[in-house]
Amino acid sequence: MAQVTITIRGRQYQIACDDGQEAHLARLGRFLDERAAQLQQSTGTSISEPLLLVMVGLVVADELADAAAEIESLNATNAGASLAEADANLAEAIGTLANRVEEVAARLEAT
């Protein structure tokens, strides 16, 4: 089992992961650090690290819930659509999600 050190707001955390997942985990760590920085900046105050990490978790969970709701909505829309319409809707949704992933990756690489 591999070990990765991620840094969030200047504090290092040793995280175990499956072999081969080190780069992915490092990207996720940078993503969380970026979110923590954004939240701390938006609050304008110094908040405790545990509270900051809870807030980051809630923001990421909210984004995940939004994505799940969007997928559910697309599935409901496609339930009555023809196969061709469903394919077109799915292709559009995949394109939108791919753009979002590319934006996140670009932000992560910029840090």
C-alpha positions, 0 to 999 in steps of 0.5 A: 500500500502506498503513502501520499503526503497531502498538504491542506492549508500548510498542514501535512497529512499522510494518507494511505492509498492503493498502489498506482493511486498516488497521483490521483490522491495528490490531485484531490489533496490539491483540490481540497487545499484550493477549496479551503483557501477559497472558503477561508478567503471568503469568510474573511476571518481566521477559522479553526482548521477542523471547522474549515475542513468540515466546511470544505467537506460540505461544499464538495458534498453539495456539489456532488449532490447537485451533480447527482440531481442533474444526472437523475433529472437527465435520466427522468428526461430520457425515460420517455425519449427515443434512443436517439434523443437519449443519446444526444442528451447523454452526449451533451451531459457528458460534454458539460461534465467533461468541461467542468472536469477540465476546468477543475484540472486546470485550476489544480495545475495552476496551483 
